[in-house]
């Protein structure tokens, strides 16, 4: 019996991850090329697949050779880090939230890249699918060198658990909440200068 090849397409949400966005980005790979890489890994390298925060969400752990293509926007917070808090929102239908960015600091080198994929069924729950593919690339995370796991941000967790607009239904343990808050007290995204 032939194994069904799961398709991976680009979700519109990931298109915001470009240079100057304050998010992980690539200068030399298109979103389509990244989705094709994820599809290849999904089919040919099952060891690269990590379970996400709920059924229908997975991470593709990229091969080390992919690190050179992606830039991490994270800095380590210390007593010299200048921080800025603003009210913003990711999409028109979402409620505003307080976003904290570092205004100073050195970007951390990329140690690993994770590609976050959502299954079509999960996206369809909130009508956020962009295609009819089995999976869609939602986010790209350049994990800094020396960090084993990049916890989801507490704002995203809150949006998911309370099933607010822009969230996907999930429940988190008290330990997951504590790990997220602990991590994001030590690291911040560097505000883009562009």
N, CA and C atoms as an extended XYZ file, in Angstrom:
582
Properties=species:S:1:pos:R:3:atomname:S:1:resname:S:1:resid:I:1 pbc="F F F"
N         0.842       -1.189        0.000 N   UNK     1
C         0.000        0.000        0.000 CA  UNK     1
C         0.887        1.252        0.000 C   UNK     1
N         0.578        2.196       -0.864 N   UNK     2
C         1.359        3.422       -0.981 CA  UNK     2
C         0.968        4.397        0.121 C   UNK     2
N         2.006        4.977        0.747 N   UNK     3
C         1.787        5.956        1.806 CA  UNK     3
C         1.281        7.272        1.202 C   UNK     3
N         0.181        7.807        1.778 N   UNK     4
C        -0.383        9.074        1.296 CA  UNK     4
C         0.573       10.212        1.625 C   UNK     4
N         0.911       10.998        0.635 N   UNK     5
C         1.793       12.145        0.860 CA  UNK     5
C         0.959       13.327        1.323 C   UNK     5
N         1.179       13.746        2.550 N   UNK     6
C         0.474       14.888        3.117 CA  UNK     6
C         0.997       16.178        2.475 C   UNK     6
N         0.099       17.042        2.068 N   UNK     7
C         0.496       18.288        1.426 CA  UNK     7
C         0.639       19.405        2.454 C   UNK     7
N         1.582       20.309        2.198 N   UNK     8
C         1.814       21.475        3.055 CA  UNK     8
C         1.769       22.718        2.181 C   UNK     8
N         0.968       23.693        2.580 N   UNK     9
C         0.846       24.951        1.842 CA  UNK     9
C         1.136       26.119        2.791 C   UNK     9
N         1.183       27.296        2.230 N   UNK    10
C         1.477       28.514        2.980 CA  UNK    10
C         0.176       29.139        3.469 C   UNK    10
N         0.069       29.365        4.780 N   UNK    11
C        -1.072       30.086        5.334 CA  UNK    11
C        -0.770       31.584        5.293 C   UNK    11
N        -1.783       32.391        5.057 N   UNK    12
C        -1.591       33.839        4.954 CA  UNK    12
C        -0.959       34.432        6.221 C   UNK    12
N        -1.200       33.805        7.376 N   UNK    13
C        -0.714       34.351        8.648 CA  UNK    13
C         0.811       34.418        8.700 C   UNK    13
N         1.501       33.452        8.088 N   UNK    14
C         2.961       33.412        8.155 CA  UNK    14
C         3.602       34.489        7.279 C   UNK    14
N         2.837       35.055        6.350 N   UNK    15
C         3.390       36.030        5.412 CA  UNK    15
C         3.871       37.303        6.091 C   UNK    15
N         3.513       37.500        7.350 N   UNK    16
C         3.974       38.683        8.089 CA  UNK    16
C         5.430       38.531        8.541 C   UNK    16
N         5.989       37.329        8.452 N   UNK    17
C         7.339       37.064        8.949 CA  UNK    17
C         8.386       37.410        7.891 C   UNK    17
N         8.624       38.708        7.749 N   UNK    18
C         9.594       39.216        6.789 CA  UNK    18
C        10.600       40.100        7.523 C   UNK    18
N        11.688       40.431        6.844 N   UNK    19
C        12.697       41.304        7.444 CA  UNK    19
C        12.051       42.613        7.885 C   UNK    19
N        12.381       43.054        9.086 N   UNK    20
C        11.814       44.281        9.617 CA  UNK    20
C        10.521       44.083       10.378 C   UNK    20
N        10.043       42.830       10.465 N   UNK    21
C         8.780       42.555       11.157 CA  UNK    21
C         8.970       42.303       12.652 C   UNK    21
N        10.217       42.070       13.069 N   UNK    22
C        10.456       41.696       14.462 CA  UNK    22
C        10.167       40.244       14.722 C   UNK    22
N        10.045       39.449       13.644 N   UNK    23
C         9.777       38.017       13.755 CA  UNK    23
C        10.851       37.253       12.980 C   UNK    23
N        10.924       35.936       13.215 N   UNK    24
C        11.848       35.113       12.447 CA  UNK    24
C        11.588       35.312       10.960 C   UNK    24
N        12.671       35.447       10.185 N   UNK    25
C        12.516       35.620        8.741 CA  UNK    25
C        13.693       34.988        8.008 C   UNK    25
N        13.523       34.821        6.708 N   UNK    26
C        14.582       34.343        5.833 CA  UNK    26
C        14.785       35.355        4.722 C   UNK    26
N        16.047       35.604        4.378 N   UNK    27
C        16.349       36.513        3.278 CA  UNK    27
C        16.425       35.800        1.937 C   UNK    27
N        16.660       34.481        1.964 N   UNK    28
C        16.937       33.785        0.710 CA  UNK    28
C        15.994       32.628        0.389 C   UNK    28
N        14.999       32.362        1.228 N   UNK    29
C        14.018       31.320        0.935 CA  UNK    29
C        12.627       31.949        0.855 C   UNK    29
N        11.846       31.526       -0.120 N   UNK    30
C        10.464       31.998       -0.209 CA  UNK    30
C         9.605       31.175        0.749 C   UNK    30
N         8.425       31.679        1.058 N   UNK    31
C         7.502       30.916        1.901 CA  UNK    31
C         7.125       29.603        1.227 C   UNK    31
N         6.988       29.613       -0.079 N   UNK    32
C         6.663       28.394       -0.809 CA  UNK    32
C         7.785       27.371       -0.677 C   UNK    32
N         9.030       27.805       -0.773 N   UNK    33
C        10.173       26.887       -0.614 CA  UNK    33
C        10.215       26.305        0.796 C   UNK    33
N         9.871       27.111        1.785 N   UNK    34
C         9.857       26.635        3.175 CA  UNK    34
C         8.747       25.598        3.354 C   UNK    34
N         7.575       25.854        2.787 N   UNK    35
C         6.470       24.893        2.865 CA  UNK    35
C         6.833       23.594        2.156 C   UNK    35
N         7.500       23.688        1.021 N   UNK    36
C         7.923       22.486        0.291 CA  UNK    36
C         8.941       21.683        1.102 C   UNK    36
N         9.838       22.377        1.791 N   UNK    37
C        10.793       21.697        2.667 CA  UNK    37
C        10.038       20.966        3.781 C   UNK    37
N         9.067       21.638        4.389 N   UNK    38
C         8.271       21.021        5.463 CA  UNK    38
C         7.554       19.783        4.946 C   UNK    38
N         6.993       19.855        3.750 N   UNK    39
C         6.296       18.708        3.170 CA  UNK    39
C         7.259       17.547        2.945 C   UNK    39
N         8.446       17.851        2.458 N   UNK    40
C         9.454       16.816        2.231 CA  UNK    40
C         9.846       16.139        3.551 C   UNK    40
N        10.034       16.933        4.594 N   UNK    41
C        10.395       16.377        5.905 CA  UNK    41
C         9.249       15.538        6.474 C   UNK    41
N         8.041       16.019        6.305 N   UNK    42
C         6.855       15.311        6.797 CA  UNK    42
C         6.765       13.923        6.175 C   UNK    42
N         7.107       13.836        4.917 N   UNK    43
C         6.994       12.574        4.182 CA  UNK    43
C         8.220       11.679        4.355 C   UNK    43
N         9.410       12.277        4.322 N   UNK    44
C        10.652       11.492        4.289 CA  UNK    44
C        11.372       11.359        5.623 C   UNK    44
N        11.043       12.205        6.594 N   UNK    45
C        11.809       12.214        7.842 CA  UNK    45
C        10.883       12.330        9.052 C   UNK    45
N        10.167       11.241        9.385 N   UNK    46
C         9.215       11.320       10.506 CA  UNK    46
C         9.868       11.676       11.843 C   UNK    46
N        11.177       11.461       11.966 N   UNK    47
C        11.874       11.819       13.213 CA  UNK    47
C        11.942       13.327       13.409 C   UNK    47
N        11.684       14.090       12.344 N   UNK    48
C        11.736       15.551       12.454 CA  UNK    48
C        10.437       16.131       13.017 C   UNK    48
N         9.409       15.292       13.181 N   UNK    49
C         8.089       15.771       13.600 CA  UNK    49
C         7.972       15.765       15.120 C   UNK    49
N         7.561       16.894       15.671 N   UNK    50
C         7.351       17.041       17.116 CA  UNK    50
C         5.886       17.407       17.328 C   UNK    50
N         5.240       16.754       18.285 N   UNK    51
C         3.851       17.088       18.591 CA  UNK    51
C         3.752       18.511       19.113 C   UNK    51
N         2.727       19.236       18.665 N   UNK    52
C         2.485       20.596       19.117 CA  UNK    52
C         1.642       20.628       20.373 C   UNK    52
N         1.058       21.780       20.645 N   UNK    53
C         0.322       21.982       21.902 CA  UNK    53
C        -1.047       21.318       21.901 C   UNK    53
N        -1.492       20.792       20.753 N   UNK    54
C        -2.768       20.089       20.683 CA  UNK    54
C        -2.750       19.205       19.444 C   UNK    54
N        -3.720       18.286       19.358 N   UNK    55
C        -3.844       17.462       18.160 CA  UNK    55
C        -4.048       18.368       16.955 C   UNK    55
N        -3.379       18.030       15.865 N   UNK    56
C        -3.522       18.817       14.656 CA  UNK    56
C        -2.542       19.970       14.546 C   UNK    56
N        -1.608       20.053       15.485 N   UNK    57
C        -0.532       21.045       15.431 CA  UNK    57
C         0.781       20.300       15.600 C   UNK    57
N         1.702       20.483       14.656 N   UNK    58
C         3.008       19.835       14.745 CA  UNK    58
C         4.111       20.845       14.446 C   UNK    58
N         5.301       20.496       14.881 N   UNK    59
C         6.490       21.263       14.552 CA  UNK    59
C         7.391       20.365       13.723 C   UNK    59
N         7.955       20.920       12.686 N   UNK    60
C         8.971       20.231       11.910 CA  UNK    60
C        10.315       20.788       12.368 C   UNK    60
N        11.117       19.931       12.964 N   UNK    61
C        12.449       20.339       13.417 CA  UNK    61
C        13.378       20.270       12.204 C   UNK    61
N        13.826       21.428       11.737 N   UNK    62
C        14.641       21.493       10.525 CA  UNK    62
C        16.038       20.919       10.754 C   UNK    62
N        16.630       20.458        9.679 N   UNK    63
C        18.011       19.992        9.727 CA  UNK    63
C        18.924       21.174       10.015 C   UNK    63
N        20.070       20.942       10.691 N   UNK    64
C        20.981       22.046       11.037 CA  UNK    64
C        21.408       22.909        9.850 C   UNK    64
N        21.485       22.324        8.661 N   UNK    65
C        21.904       23.106        7.492 CA  UNK    65
C        20.921       24.229        7.157 C   UNK    65
N        19.712       24.168        7.711 N   UNK    66
C        18.715       25.217        7.467 CA  UNK    66
C        18.946       26.463        8.334 C   UNK    66
N        19.714       26.329        9.420 N   UNK    67
C        19.915       27.446       10.352 CA  UNK    67
C        20.411       28.710        9.666 C   UNK    67
N        21.295       28.539        8.689 N   UNK    68
C        21.915       29.701        8.026 CA  UNK    68
C        20.910       30.535        7.234 C   UNK    68
N        19.742       29.995        6.980 N   UNK    69
C        18.742       30.701        6.185 CA  UNK    69
C        17.796       31.576        7.018 C   UNK    69
N        17.856       31.460        8.364 N   UNK    70
C        16.864       32.130        9.204 CA  UNK    70
C        17.513       32.987       10.283 C   UNK    70
N        16.845       34.079       10.600 N   UNK    71
C        17.339       35.027       11.594 CA  UNK    71
C        16.382       35.076       12.778 C   UNK    71
N        16.954       34.925       13.987 N   UNK    72
C        16.162       35.002       15.206 CA  UNK    72
C        16.042       36.455       15.637 C   UNK    72
N        14.855       36.887       16.055 N   UNK    73
C        14.664       38.265       16.507 CA  UNK    73
C        14.827       38.425       18.023 C   UNK    73
N        15.322       37.381       18.709 N   UNK    74
C        15.366       37.406       20.176 CA  UNK    74
C        16.661       37.977       20.736 C   UNK    74
N        16.518       38.664       21.874 N   UNK    75
C        17.664       39.126       22.655 CA  UNK    75
C        17.476       38.648       24.090 C   UNK    75
N        18.587       38.499       24.805 N   UNK    76
C        18.545       38.162       26.235 CA  UNK    76
C        18.401       39.466       26.996 C   UNK    76
N        17.449       39.519       27.906 N   UNK    77
C        17.212       40.723       28.701 CA  UNK    77
C        18.224       40.790       29.837 C   UNK    77
N        18.827       41.961       30.027 N   UNK    78
C        19.682       42.193       31.193 CA  UNK    78
C        19.374       43.584       31.744 C   UNK    78
N        20.169       44.032       32.717 N   UNK    79
C        19.873       45.316       33.372 CA  UNK    79
C        20.040       46.514       32.438 C   UNK    79
N        20.683       46.309       31.287 N   UNK    80
C        20.878       47.406       30.337 CA  UNK    80
C        19.826       47.425       29.219 C   UNK    80
N        18.987       46.408       29.166 N   UNK    81
C        17.997       46.320       28.090 CA  UNK    81
C        16.910       47.377       28.277 C   UNK    81
N        16.665       48.133       27.228 N   UNK    82
C        15.584       49.116       27.231 CA  UNK    82
C        14.366       48.442       26.603 C   UNK    82
N        13.238       48.481       27.306 N   UNK    83
C        12.014       47.832       26.832 CA  UNK    83
C        10.954       48.876       26.500 C   UNK    83
N        10.067       48.507       25.574 N   UNK    84
C         8.952       49.361       25.184 CA  UNK    84
C         7.675       48.529       25.219 C   UNK    84
N         6.606       49.092       25.755 N   UNK    85
C         5.301       48.426       25.756 CA  UNK    85
C         4.333       49.266       24.937 C   UNK    85
N         3.624       48.598       24.011 N   UNK    86
C         2.631       49.298       23.199 CA  UNK    86
C         1.360       48.451       23.122 C   UNK    86
N         0.254       49.108       22.818 N   UNK    87
C        -0.998       48.396       22.535 CA  UNK    87
C        -1.039       48.130       21.034 C   UNK    87
N        -1.289       46.876       20.665 N   UNK    88
C        -1.331       46.519       19.248 CA  UNK    88
C        -2.266       45.330       19.060 C   UNK    88
N        -2.459       44.916       17.831 N   UNK    89
C        -3.167       43.674       17.549 CA  UNK    89
C        -2.626       43.093       16.253 C   UNK    89
N        -2.742       41.765       16.140 N   UNK    90
C        -2.182       41.069       14.981 CA  UNK    90
C        -3.097       41.159       13.767 C   UNK    90
N        -4.395       41.087       14.021 N   UNK    91
C        -5.383       41.110       12.934 CA  UNK    91
C        -6.546       42.005       13.348 C   UNK    91
N        -7.283       42.465       12.365 N   UNK    92
C        -8.372       43.413       12.607 CA  UNK    92
C        -9.412       42.874       13.589 C   UNK    92
N        -9.754       41.575       13.483 N   UNK    93
C       -10.833       41.017       14.304 CA  UNK    93
C       -10.400       40.690       15.741 C   UNK    93
N        -9.091       40.803       16.018 N   UNK    94
C        -8.606       40.464       17.359 CA  UNK    94
C        -8.636       41.670       18.294 C   UNK    94
N        -8.692       41.363       19.588 N   UNK    95
C        -8.627       42.416       20.588 CA  UNK    95
C        -7.181       42.876       20.748 C   UNK    95
N        -6.965       44.168       21.042 N   UNK    96
C        -5.597       44.656       21.271 CA  UNK    96
C        -4.983       43.987       22.510 C   UNK    96
N        -3.658       43.934       22.521 N   UNK    97
C        -2.922       43.388       23.664 CA  UNK    97
C        -1.667       44.220       23.885 C   UNK    97
N        -1.051       44.045       25.039 N   UNK    98
C         0.177       44.785       25.358 CA  UNK    98
C         1.360       43.982       24.825 C   UNK    98
N         2.102       44.593       23.898 N   UNK    99
C         3.276       43.950       23.304 CA  UNK    99
C         4.521       44.606       23.884 C   UNK    99
N         5.461       43.769       24.330 N   UNK   100
C         6.720       44.278       24.873 CA  UNK   100
C         7.843       43.916       23.915 C   UNK   100
N         8.643       44.918       23.559 N   UNK   101
C         9.787       44.732       22.669 CA  UNK   101
C        11.024       45.337       23.313 C   UNK   101
N        12.175       44.728       23.025 N   UNK   102
C        13.451       45.304       23.444 CA  UNK   102
C        13.863       46.359       22.432 C   UNK   102
N        14.372       47.483       22.921 N   UNK   103
C        14.864       48.536       22.040 CA  UNK   103
C        16.380       48.461       21.904 C   UNK   103
N        16.989       47.586       22.701 N   UNK   104
C        18.450       47.417       22.648 CA  UNK   104
C        18.777       45.951       22.902 C   UNK   104
N        19.983       45.562       22.541 N   UNK   105
C        20.427       44.193       22.758 CA  UNK   105
C        20.977       43.583       21.488 C   UNK   105
N        21.699       42.480       21.649 N   UNK   106
C        22.296       41.777       20.513 CA  UNK   106
C        21.445       40.564       20.155 C   UNK   106
N        21.130       40.438       18.874 N   UNK   107
C        20.360       39.282       18.418 CA  UNK   107
C        21.124       37.998       18.708 C   UNK   107
N        20.393       36.992       19.162 N   UNK   108
C        20.999       35.707       19.485 CA  UNK   108
C        21.140       34.861       18.219 C   UNK   108
N        22.247       34.126       18.096 N   UNK   109
C        22.421       33.286       16.899 CA  UNK   109
C        21.424       32.130       16.883 C   UNK   109
N        21.025       31.743       15.689 N   UNK   110
C        20.060       30.658       15.513 CA  UNK   110
C        20.714       29.315       15.785 C   UNK   110
N        20.093       28.545       16.675 N   UNK   111
C        20.583       27.208       16.993 CA  UNK   111
C        19.736       26.111       16.369 C   UNK   111
N        18.477       26.449       16.060 N   UNK   112
C        17.561       25.469       15.468 CA  UNK   112
C        16.385       26.232       14.864 C   UNK   112
N        15.772       25.639       13.857 N   UNK   113
C        14.585       26.239       13.245 CA  UNK   113
C        13.439       25.242       13.306 C   UNK   113
N        12.302       25.690       13.818 N   UNK   114
C        11.082       24.888       13.860 CA  UNK   114
C        10.044       25.520       12.939 C   UNK   114
N         9.405       24.679       12.139 N   UNK   115
C         8.314       25.125       11.283 CA  UNK   115
C         7.017       24.647       11.906 C   UNK   115
N         6.098       25.549       12.212 N   UNK   116
C         4.849       25.195       12.878 CA  UNK   116
C         3.772       25.000       11.814 C   UNK   116
N         3.189       23.795       11.820 N   UNK   117
C         2.146       23.444       10.868 CA  UNK   117
C         0.843       23.171       11.604 C   UNK   117
N        -0.257       23.679       11.057 N   UNK   118
C        -1.587       23.391       11.572 CA  UNK   118
C        -2.319       22.548       10.532 C   UNK   118
N        -3.021       21.535       10.999 N   UNK   119
C        -3.810       20.701       10.105 CA  UNK   119
C        -5.020       21.491        9.613 C   UNK   119
N        -5.483       21.151        8.431 N   UNK   120
C        -6.627       21.828        7.824 CA  UNK   120
C        -7.841       21.849        8.769 C   UNK   120
N        -8.091       20.721        9.464 N   UNK   121
C        -9.250       20.627       10.360 CA  UNK   121
C        -9.169       21.628       11.507 C   UNK   121
N        -7.971       21.846       12.030 N   UNK   122
C        -7.791       22.796       13.137 CA  UNK   122
C        -8.055       24.220       12.639 C   UNK   122
N        -7.504       24.549       11.492 N   UNK   123
C        -7.722       25.886       10.931 CA  UNK   123
C        -9.183       26.119       10.582 C   UNK   123
N        -9.856       25.063       10.123 N   UNK   124
C       -11.261       25.182        9.742 CA  UNK   124
C       -12.156       25.474       10.947 C   UNK   124
N       -11.712       25.123       12.164 N   UNK   125
C       -12.496       25.406       13.367 CA  UNK   125
C       -12.805       26.899       13.497 C   UNK   125
N       -11.850       27.725       13.070 N   UNK   126
C       -12.019       29.176       13.171 CA  UNK   126
C       -11.995       29.840       11.794 C   UNK   126
N       -12.167       29.025       10.759 N   UNK   127
C       -12.205       29.506        9.376 CA  UNK   127
C       -10.952       30.296        9.016 C   UNK   127
N        -9.782       29.781        9.420 N   UNK   128
C        -8.522       30.475        9.157 CA  UNK   128
C        -7.626       29.719        8.183 C   UNK   128
N        -8.179       28.744        7.467 N   UNK   129
C        -7.407       28.036        6.455 CA  UNK   129
C        -7.255       28.936        5.227 C   UNK   129
N        -6.099       28.854        4.581 N   UNK   130
C        -5.867       29.637        3.367 CA  UNK   130
C        -5.963       28.782        2.114 C   UNK   130
N        -5.873       27.450        2.300 N   UNK   131
C        -5.859       26.528        1.157 CA  UNK   131
C        -6.652       25.279        1.522 C   UNK   131
N        -6.644       24.295        0.624 N   UNK   132
C        -7.241       22.992        0.903 CA  UNK   132
C        -6.190       21.937        1.218 C   UNK   132
N        -4.949       22.354        1.462 N   UNK   133
C        -3.868       21.414        1.770 CA  UNK   133
C        -4.138       20.717        3.102 C   UNK   133
N        -3.490       19.565        3.310 N   UNK   134
C        -3.632       18.838        4.575 CA  UNK   134
C        -3.103       19.675        5.736 C   UNK   134
N        -1.964       20.339        5.524 N   UNK   135
C        -1.302       21.142        6.546 CA  UNK   135
C        -0.989       22.520        5.964 C   UNK   135
N        -0.908       23.515        6.856 N   UNK   136
C        -0.487       24.844        6.418 CA  UNK   136
C         0.598       25.372        7.346 C   UNK   136
N         1.591       26.006        6.736 N   UNK   137
C         2.674       26.643        7.480 CA  UNK   137
C         2.122       27.913        8.118 C   UNK   137
N         2.113       27.926        9.456 N   UNK   138
C         1.542       29.042       10.219 CA  UNK   138
C         2.621       29.979       10.740 C   UNK   138
N         3.763       29.385       11.137 N   UNK   139
C         4.802       30.187       11.766 CA  UNK   139
C         6.160       29.527       11.585 C   UNK   139
N         7.203       30.351       11.645 N   UNK   140
C         8.587       29.891       11.585 CA  UNK   140
C         9.264       30.409       12.846 C   UNK   140
N         9.943       29.513       13.567 N   UNK   141
C        10.628       29.916       14.793 CA  UNK   141
C        12.108       29.586       14.695 C   UNK   141
N        12.936       30.621       14.694 N   UNK   142
C        14.373       30.430       14.831 CA  UNK   142
C        14.660       30.399       16.327 C   UNK   142
N        15.016       29.231       16.830 N   UNK   143
C        15.280       29.050       18.262 CA  UNK   143
C        16.748       29.377       18.510 C   UNK   143
N        17.033       30.316       19.426 N   UNK   144
C        18.426       30.696       19.654 CA  UNK   144
C        19.292       29.545       20.162 C   UNK   144
N        20.560       29.623       19.847 N   UNK   145
C        21.554       28.653       20.268 CA  UNK   145
C        21.525       28.500       21.786 C   UNK   145
N        21.496       27.270       22.261 N   UNK   146
C        21.522       26.997       23.696 CA  UNK   146
C        20.146       26.900       24.335 C   UNK   146
N        19.092       27.216       23.596 N   UNK   147
C        17.732       27.117       24.131 CA  UNK   147
C        17.090       25.852       23.571 C   UNK   147
N        16.664       24.966       24.475 N   UNK   148
C        16.091       23.686       24.038 CA  UNK   148
C        14.678       23.837       23.504 C   UNK   148
N        13.887       24.676       24.161 N   UNK   149
C        12.481       24.821       23.783 CA  UNK   149
C        12.090       26.285       23.853 C   UNK   149
N        11.403       26.746       22.830 N   UNK   150
C        10.907       28.114       22.794 CA  UNK   150
C         9.443       28.080       23.193 C   UNK   150
N         9.129       28.429       24.443 N   UNK   151
C         7.730       28.349       24.883 CA  UNK   151
C         6.835       29.331       24.139 C   UNK   151
N         5.600       28.937       23.954 N   UNK   152
C         4.599       29.834       23.388 CA  UNK   152
C         4.451       31.028       24.330 C   UNK   152
N         4.217       32.189       23.766 N   UNK   153
C         4.043       33.381       24.582 CA  UNK   153
C         2.753       33.326       25.389 C   UNK   153
N         2.742       33.903       26.583 N   UNK   154
C         1.540       33.844       27.422 CA  UNK   154
C         0.331       34.533       26.792 C   UNK   154
N         0.532       35.552       25.965 N   UNK   155
C        -0.603       36.216       25.304 CA  UNK   155
C        -1.267       35.244       24.332 C   UNK   155
N        -0.449       34.510       23.575 N   UNK   156
C        -0.993       33.519       22.632 CA  UNK   156
C        -1.713       32.413       23.387 C   UNK   156
N        -1.115       31.951       24.481 N   UNK   157
C        -1.743       30.905       25.292 CA  UNK   157
C        -3.093       31.376       25.825 C   UNK   157
N        -3.139       32.609       26.319 N   UNK   158
C        -4.386       33.174       26.847 CA  UNK   158
C        -5.450       33.231       25.751 C   UNK   158
N        -5.040       33.693       24.560 N   UNK   159
C        -5.974       33.799       23.435 CA  UNK   159
C        -6.537       32.424       23.073 C   UNK   159
N        -5.674       31.402       23.107 N   UNK   160
C        -6.111       30.042       22.785 CA  UNK   160
C        -7.025       29.469       23.862 C   UNK   160
N        -6.588       29.556       25.118 N   UNK   161
C        -7.338       28.914       26.195 CA  UNK   161
C        -8.707       29.559       26.404 C   UNK   161
N        -8.800       30.871       26.216 N   UNK   162
C       -10.081       31.557       26.369 CA  UNK   162
C       -10.887       31.551       25.075 C   UNK   162
N       -10.322       30.948       24.018 N   UNK   163
C       -10.966       30.849       22.708 CA  UNK   163
C       -11.405       32.224       22.203 C   UNK   163
N       -10.480       33.180       22.303 N   UNK   164
C       -10.725       34.529       21.805 CA  UNK   164
C       -10.467       34.564       20.299 C   UNK   164
N       -10.953       35.571       19.592 N   UNK   165
C       -10.680       35.677       18.162 CA  UNK   165
C        -9.179       35.602       17.890 C   UNK   165
N        -8.811       34.772       16.914 N   UNK   166
C        -7.403       34.572       16.576 CA  UNK   166
C        -6.759       33.416       17.309 C   UNK   166
N        -7.467       32.839       18.272 N   UNK   167
C        -6.931       31.700       19.015 CA  UNK   167
C        -7.494       30.388       18.504 C   UNK   167
N        -6.793       29.307       18.816 N   UNK   168
C        -7.307       27.972       18.510 CA  UNK   168
C        -7.432       27.230       19.836 C   UNK   168
N        -8.559       26.629       20.063 N   UNK   169
C        -8.917       26.023       21.338 CA  UNK   169
C        -7.812       25.130       21.901 C   UNK   169
N        -7.424       25.396       23.150 N   UNK   170
C        -6.392       24.601       23.830 CA  UNK   170
C        -6.487       24.851       25.329 C   UNK   170
N        -5.979       23.898       26.099 N   UNK   171
C        -5.845       24.046       27.544 CA  UNK   171
C        -4.403       23.755       27.915 C   UNK   171
N        -3.852       24.535       28.825 N   UNK   172
C        -2.452       24.401       29.228 CA  UNK   172
C        -2.369       24.086       30.712 C   UNK   172
N        -1.355       23.337       31.075 N   UNK   173
C        -1.132       23.000       32.480 CA  UNK   173
C        -0.533       24.204       33.199 C   UNK   173
N        -0.611       24.192       34.520 N   UNK   174
C        -0.016       25.291       35.292 CA  UNK   174
C         1.487       25.344       35.048 C   UNK   174
N         2.124       24.203       34.824 N   UNK   175
C         3.557       24.169       34.545 CA  UNK   175
C         3.872       24.836       33.198 C   UNK   175
N         3.022       24.597       32.188 N   UNK   176
C         3.231       25.238       30.881 CA  UNK   176
C         3.103       26.755       30.993 C   UNK   176
N         2.129       27.212       31.780 N   UNK   177
C         1.979       28.649       32.005 CA  UNK   177
C         3.226       29.213       32.695 C   UNK   177
N         3.701       28.522       33.744 N   UNK   178
C         4.866       29.005       34.499 CA  UNK   178
C         6.119       29.032       33.624 C   UNK   178
N         6.316       27.998       32.800 N   UNK   179
C         7.481       27.959       31.902 CA  UNK   179
C         7.442       29.106       30.907 C   UNK   179
N         6.271       29.388       30.367 N   UNK   180
C         6.132       30.482       29.406 CA  UNK   180
C         6.476       31.820       30.051 C   UNK   180
N         5.878       32.096       31.189 N   UNK   181
C         6.113       33.380       31.856 CA  UNK   181
C         7.569       33.509       32.269 C   UNK   181
N         8.156       32.427       32.798 N   UNK   182
C         9.561       32.449       33.210 CA  UNK   182
C        10.474       32.767       32.021 C   UNK   182
N        10.238       32.104       30.891 N   UNK   183
C        11.076       32.325       29.708 CA  UNK   183
C        10.957       33.761       29.219 C   UNK   183
N         9.726       34.245       29.081 N   UNK   184
C         9.522       35.572       28.500 CA  UNK   184
C         9.822       36.711       29.474 C   UNK   184
N        10.227       36.376       30.700 N   UNK   185
C        10.796       37.376       31.600 CA  UNK   185
C        12.297       37.544       31.337 C   UNK   185
N        12.888       36.599       30.606 N   UNK   186
C        14.333       36.604       30.357 CA  UNK   186
C        14.713       36.979       28.928 C   UNK   186
N        13.751       36.848       28.006 N   UNK   187
C        14.024       37.106       26.592 CA  UNK   187
C        12.944       38.016       26.024 C   UNK   187
N        13.304       38.743       24.968 N   UNK   188
C        12.336       39.610       24.300 CA  UNK   188
C        12.692       39.702       22.827 C   UNK   188
N        11.689       40.026       22.017 N   UNK   189
C        11.940       40.280       20.603 CA  UNK   189
C        12.511       41.690       20.466 C   UNK   189
N        13.513       41.847       19.628 N   UNK   190
C        14.090       43.163       19.364 CA  UNK   190
C        13.171       43.917       18.419 C   UNK   190
N        12.825       45.141       18.800 N   UNK   191
C        11.959       45.947       17.941 CA  UNK   191
C        12.683       46.243       16.641 C   UNK   191
N        12.021       46.009       15.502 N   UNK   192
C        12.689       46.299       14.230 CA  UNK   192
C        12.944       47.786       14.064 C   UNK   192
N        14.036       48.099       13.389 N   UNK   193
C        14.391       49.508       13.196 CA  UNK   193
C        13.765       50.077       11.932 C   UNK   193
N        13.280       49.189       11.048 N   UNK   194
C        12.691       49.664        9.783 CA  UNK   194
C        11.225       49.997        9.980 C   UNK   194
